[in-house]
Each structure stands twice: as C-alpha cells, then as structure tokens.
Amino acid sequence: MKEQSNPLQAASPRRRSIWLPVLGAGVIAIGGATVYQSTQTEDLRRQFAASQRDNNALRAKLSETDSELQSALKSLRDELAETRLANTADVAQARTAASIHADIVANRIAQIQQQQAQRMTEELGKVKESTQEAYTRLDGITSDFGSVRTDVASARSDLQETRSDLQRSRGDLGMMSGLIATNAREVQVLKDLGDRNIFQFSLNKGAALQRVGDIQVALKKVDAKRNRYTLAVMADDKLVEKKDRAINEPVQFYTAKVHQPYELVVNEVRKDKVVGYLATPKLVFSRTTAGLQ
C-alpha cells in the first residue's frame, strides 16, 4: 500500500519561499521607519535644545531690561522727590515774598489814603472858603440883580411911555403908516420892538445915491426954514423923486419883494443935510405872489 502524500506538506516549501521576501521587506521597512523615527527624534531634540537656548537668552534680556526699567524708575522717583523738595522751597519763598510785598502794598495804601485824606481836608477847607466867598458874591449879585430888576422895570416903563408917544400917520401914498419915531430915542424903541427892520441914515445935499437897507437914496433939495426936503429913491432899478416932503412925514413906496410899503422918515432937516430912518417889513413876500394867494 502506497503511502499517500500530504498536500500541506507539499505546499509548505512554496509558502515559505513566498513569505520570506515579504518578511524581509517588512524588516527593511521597520528598520527604515526606525531610522527615520530616530532621525526625526534627533531633529526634535536639536530644535528643543535651540529653543531652550533662545528662551534662556530671552529670559536674560528680559531680566536685563527689567533691571534697566527698575533703575530708570528709581531715577525718576529720585528726581520727583527732588522736584517736590525744590517746589516746596520755592512755594515757601514765594509765600514769604508775597507776604513781604503785601505788607509793602498795605503800607503804601495806608500812606496814599492818609495823603488823600489830608488833601481832601485841605480841599474841603478851600471849598468852605470858596463857598463863603460865593455867598458873599451872591449877596452882592442879589443886590445887583435887585438893582437890575429895578432898572429893567424902569426901562420897561420908559419903553411903554415912549411907545405911547409913538404915533401913526398917513403916508404920502395915503396908507396908514406903522409907528412913527420923531427922534433918536424913539428910533431905538422901534428897533427894540422888532416889528420892522430899521436902518438909520444921514444924507448930504448933492451927494451921490447912498445905500440904505436894500435901496439907494439921494438928497436933492433942502429948505431948513420950512423943514421941507426932496429925495430921489432908487428901488428895483427904478428912480422915483419924492418932492417937497415934510419932517416926520412917512414917505411910502413899494418894492417887488413885499406887498407892504417901505417907509422913509426924516426926523431932522438941517442946512444941506437931513437925518432919519428907513423902516421895512420883517416878512418878505412878492406882491405878485401875494395877489395870487
């Protein structure tokens, strides 16, 4: 009987021949991994060592910086302390100086007040003296004023009496005249009344036209015995002759400026000379304009 062959036994050498390469490759792979891991581990160790060195250097720099900072802070504290001491000393000196200055100012103010009080006392004395003098003068002025009032009253009375002496008369144009003055005193009263403009004149016989107010007048003839005269009157460029007029007679004529007549009065007739005045209205109106109103 033949001995039967075992398939497993026959296949065993082939399986071994197949697994051997695989095992070799695995061993090689494991070895390579082990080498790579060792290399990486060594690199990590070197990096960690470098990092430790850097950390130590950083710590040394930080320590050095901290020392410098502490030193700077100490210097700053010292300077602040010195500044405070200096400021305290300056403040004390300033207070002392201010106190001394205040005392000086107070003394000066007291001196000024004393001087002002003395000046005021002197001024009050002068004012009292001036007031006394003023009262004395006022008494004199009051007396003078009383005298002036008396004089004014007297002058007013004289004015009223003189005014009552003034008369009205018809002029050579047949118009009722204003108040007529017959002498120098009454002429002054007319001026003081202010109702009309008064221009006094003195004319010599044979002289050229003489301006009186806004007209011109010339004496042509004189009869001293009869108190008569003849005048030439130039008004508005027109020459008019007033013949054989009497003393204190209103010689009337019109001008283009007014609708009231001018009045010329001779108060004194001498040999070759007459003296009198011209009275003109205060208000000036054109006769043409007045006729249209």
C-alpha positions as CSV (number, residue, x, y, z in Angstrom):
1,M,0.0,0.0,0.0
2,K,1.4,3.2,-1.1
3,E,1.9,5.9,1.3
4,Q,-0.4,8.9,0.4
5,S,1.2,12.3,0.0
6,N,0.1,15.2,2.3
7,P,-0.8,18.4,0.3
8,L,0.0,20.6,3.1
9,Q,3.4,19.2,3.3
10,A,3.9,19.6,-0.4
11,A,2.8,23.2,-0.3
12,S,4.8,24.1,2.8
13,P,8.1,24.7,1.0
14,R,6.4,27.0,-1.6
15,R,4.6,29.1,1.1
16,R,7.9,29.5,2.9
17,S,9.5,30.7,-0.3
18,I,6.7,33.3,-0.7
19,W,6.7,34.7,2.8
20,L,10.5,35.1,3.1
21,P,10.6,38.1,0.8
22,V,7.6,39.7,2.4
23,L,9.2,39.3,5.8
24,G,12.4,40.7,4.5
25,A,10.6,43.7,3.1
26,G,8.8,44.2,6.4
27,V,12.0,44.0,8.3
28,I,13.6,46.5,6.0
29,A,10.6,48.8,6.3
30,I,10.6,48.5,10.0
31,G,14.3,49.3,10.0
32,G,13.8,52.3,7.8
33,A,11.0,53.6,9.9
34,T,13.1,53.1,13.0
35,V,16.0,55.1,11.3
36,Y,13.5,57.8,10.2
37,Q,12.0,58.0,13.7
38,S,15.4,58.2,15.2
39,T,16.3,61.0,12.7
40,Q,13.2,62.9,13.5
41,T,13.6,62.4,17.2
42,E,17.2,63.8,16.9
43,D,15.9,66.8,15.0
44,L,13.3,67.4,17.6
45,R,15.9,67.2,20.3
46,R,18.1,69.7,18.4
47,Q,15.2,72.1,17.9
48,F,14.2,71.8,21.5
49,A,17.7,72.4,22.6
50,A,17.8,75.5,20.3
51,S,14.5,76.7,21.7
52,Q,15.8,76.2,25.2
53,R,18.9,78.3,24.4
54,D,16.6,81.0,22.8
55,N,14.4,81.0,25.9
56,N,17.4,81.4,28.1
57,A,18.6,84.3,26.0
58,L,15.2,85.9,26.1
59,R,15.0,85.5,29.8
60,A,18.4,87.0,30.2
61,K,17.3,90.0,28.0
62,L,14.1,90.4,29.9
63,S,16.0,90.3,33.2
64,E,18.4,92.9,31.9
65,T,15.5,95.1,30.6
66,D,13.7,94.7,33.9
67,S,16.9,95.8,35.7
68,E,17.2,98.9,33.4
69,L,13.5,99.7,33.9
70,Q,13.8,99.4,37.7
71,S,16.9,101.7,37.5
72,A,15.0,104.2,35.4
73,L,12.0,104.2,37.8
74,K,14.3,104.7,40.7
75,S,16.0,107.7,39.0
76,L,12.6,109.1,38.1
77,R,11.4,108.7,41.8
78,D,14.6,110.4,43.0
79,E,14.1,113.3,40.5
80,L,10.4,113.6,41.5
81,A,11.4,113.7,45.2
82,E,14.0,116.4,44.4
83,T,11.5,118.4,42.4
84,R,8.9,118.2,45.2
85,L,11.5,119.5,47.7
86,A,12.5,122.3,45.3
87,N,8.9,123.2,44.7
88,T,8.2,123.2,48.4
89,A,11.1,125.5,49.0
90,D,10.0,127.8,46.1
91,V,6.5,127.9,47.4
92,A,7.7,128.8,50.8
93,Q,9.9,131.5,49.3
94,A,7.0,132.8,47.2
95,R,4.8,132.9,50.2
96,T,7.4,134.8,52.1
97,A,7.9,137.2,49.2
98,A,4.2,137.7,48.7
99,S,3.7,138.4,52.4
100,I,6.5,141.0,52.3
101,H,5.0,142.5,49.2
102,A,1.6,142.6,50.7
103,D,3.0,144.4,53.8
104,I,4.7,146.9,51.5
105,V,1.5,147.4,49.4
106,A,-0.6,147.8,52.6
107,N,1.8,150.4,54.0
108,R,1.8,152.2,50.6
109,I,-2.0,152.2,50.5
110,A,-2.2,153.5,54.1
111,Q,0.2,156.3,53.1
112,I,-1.9,157.2,50.0
113,Q,-5.1,157.1,52.0
114,Q,-3.5,159.4,54.6
115,Q,-2.3,161.8,51.9
116,Q,-5.7,161.7,50.2
117,A,-7.5,162.4,53.4
118,Q,-5.1,165.3,54.1
119,R,-5.7,166.6,50.6
120,M,-9.5,166.2,51.0
121,T,-9.4,168.1,54.2
122,E,-7.4,170.9,52.5
123,E,-9.8,170.9,49.6
124,L,-12.8,171.0,51.9
125,G,-11.3,174.0,53.6
126,K,-10.8,175.6,50.3
127,V,-14.4,174.7,49.3
128,K,-15.6,176.3,52.5
129,E,-13.7,179.4,51.8
130,S,-14.9,179.5,48.2
131,T,-18.4,178.8,49.4
132,Q,-18.2,181.7,51.8
133,E,-16.8,183.9,49.1
134,A,-19.6,182.7,46.8
135,Y,-22.2,183.5,49.4
136,T,-20.7,187.0,49.8
137,R,-20.7,187.4,46.0
138,L,-24.2,186.0,45.8
139,D,-25.3,188.6,48.2
140,G,-23.7,191.3,46.1
141,I,-25.2,189.7,42.9
142,T,-28.6,189.6,44.6
143,S,-28.3,193.2,45.4
144,D,-27.1,194.0,41.8
145,F,-29.9,191.8,40.5
146,G,-32.4,193.8,42.5
147,S,-30.9,197.0,41.1
148,V,-31.0,195.5,37.6
149,R,-34.7,194.5,38.0
150,T,-35.4,198.0,39.2
151,D,-33.5,199.3,36.1
152,V,-35.4,196.9,33.8
153,A,-38.7,197.9,35.3
154,S,-37.8,201.5,34.9
155,A,-36.6,200.9,31.3
156,R,-39.8,199.0,30.6
157,S,-41.8,201.8,32.0
158,D,-39.9,204.2,29.9
159,L,-40.4,202.0,26.9
160,Q,-44.1,201.9,27.5
161,E,-44.2,205.6,27.9
162,T,-42.1,206.1,24.7
163,R,-44.2,203.6,22.8
164,S,-47.3,205.5,23.8
165,D,-45.6,208.6,22.4
166,L,-45.1,206.9,19.1
167,Q,-47.8,207.9,16.6
168,R,-49.3,206.6,13.4
169,S,-49.8,208.8,10.4
170,R,-50.9,208.5,6.8
171,G,-48.1,208.5,4.3
172,D,-47.7,210.2,1.0
173,L,-49.4,207.2,-0.7
174,G,-52.4,207.6,1.6
175,M,-51.6,204.3,3.5
176,M,-51.7,204.3,7.3
177,S,-48.2,204.0,8.5
178,G,-46.6,202.0,11.2
179,L,-45.5,203.6,14.4
180,I,-43.5,206.8,13.6
181,A,-40.4,207.8,15.6
182,T,-39.6,211.5,15.8
183,N,-36.2,211.4,17.5
184,A,-33.2,209.1,18.1
185,R,-34.7,207.7,21.4
186,E,-38.0,206.7,19.6
187,V,-36.0,205.2,16.8
188,Q,-34.2,202.9,19.3
189,V,-37.6,202.0,20.7
190,L,-38.7,200.9,17.2
191,K,-35.6,198.8,16.9
192,D,-36.3,197.2,20.3
193,L,-39.9,196.4,19.3
194,G,-38.5,194.4,16.4
195,D,-41.7,194.7,14.3
196,R,-39.8,196.1,11.4
197,N,-36.2,196.5,10.1
198,I,-34.9,199.9,11.0
199,F,-32.0,201.5,9.0
200,Q,-30.8,204.9,10.1
201,F,-29.2,207.3,7.6
202,S,-27.7,210.8,7.3
203,L,-27.8,212.3,3.8
204,N,-25.8,215.3,2.5
205,K,-27.3,217.5,-0.3
206,G,-25.7,217.0,-3.7
207,A,-24.1,213.6,-2.8
208,A,-24.5,210.5,-5.0
209,L,-27.0,207.8,-4.2
210,Q,-26.4,206.3,-0.8
211,R,-27.4,202.7,0.1
212,V,-29.8,202.4,2.9
213,G,-31.0,198.9,3.6
214,D,-31.7,197.4,0.1
215,I,-32.5,200.7,-1.6
216,Q,-30.5,203.8,-2.6
217,V,-31.4,207.4,-1.6
218,A,-30.0,210.9,-2.5
219,L,-30.8,214.3,-1.1
220,K,-31.8,216.7,-3.9
221,K,-33.1,219.8,-2.1
222,V,-33.4,221.2,1.5
223,D,-35.5,224.0,3.0
224,A,-34.4,224.2,6.6
225,K,-36.7,227.1,7.4
226,R,-39.8,225.2,6.4
227,N,-38.4,221.8,7.4
228,R,-39.0,220.5,3.8
229,Y,-36.8,218.4,1.6
230,T,-36.8,216.5,-1.7
231,L,-35.4,213.0,-2.1
232,A,-34.5,210.6,-5.0
233,V,-35.2,207.0,-4.3
234,M,-33.8,204.1,-6.3
235,A,-35.7,200.8,-5.8
236,D,-36.0,197.8,-8.1
237,D,-33.8,199.7,-10.6
238,K,-36.4,202.5,-10.8
239,L,-35.7,206.1,-9.7
240,V,-38.6,207.9,-8.0
241,E,-38.4,211.5,-6.8
242,K,-40.2,212.4,-3.6
243,K,-40.7,216.2,-3.8
244,D,-41.2,218.8,-1.0
245,R,-41.8,216.3,1.8
246,A,-42.2,217.4,5.5
247,I,-40.3,216.5,8.6
248,N,-41.6,213.3,10.3
249,E,-43.9,212.5,7.3
250,P,-43.9,208.9,6.2
251,V,-42.6,208.7,2.7
252,Q,-44.0,205.5,1.3
253,F,-43.1,203.3,-1.7
254,Y,-43.3,199.7,-2.8
255,T,-40.7,197.2,-4.0
256,A,-41.1,193.9,-5.8
257,K,-40.1,192.0,-2.7
258,V,-43.1,192.8,-0.5
259,H,-46.8,193.7,-0.6
260,Q,-46.3,196.2,2.3
261,P,-44.8,199.6,1.7
262,Y,-41.4,200.8,2.8
263,E,-41.5,203.9,4.9
264,L,-38.8,206.6,4.9
265,V,-39.0,209.2,7.7
266,V,-36.8,212.3,8.1
267,N,-36.6,213.5,11.7
268,E,-34.2,216.4,11.3
269,V,-33.7,218.9,8.5
270,R,-30.6,221.0,8.5
271,K,-28.9,223.3,6.0
272,D,-27.7,220.9,3.3
273,K,-28.4,217.8,5.4
274,V,-31.2,215.5,6.6
275,V,-31.2,212.7,9.3
276,G,-33.8,210.0,9.5
277,Y,-34.5,206.2,9.2
278,L,-35.9,203.6,6.8
279,A,-38.5,201.1,8.1
280,T,-39.0,197.9,6.0
281,P,-41.3,194.8,6.7
282,K,-39.8,191.8,8.5
283,L,-41.6,189.3,6.3
284,V,-40.7,189.4,2.6
285,F,-43.4,188.4,0.1
286,S,-43.7,189.1,-3.6
287,R,-46.6,191.3,-4.3
288,T,-47.4,189.2,-7.4
289,T,-47.3,186.0,-5.3
290,A,-49.4,187.7,-2.6
291,G,-52.0,188.7,-5.2
292,L,-52.3,185.1,-6.3
293,Q,-52.9,183.7,-2.8
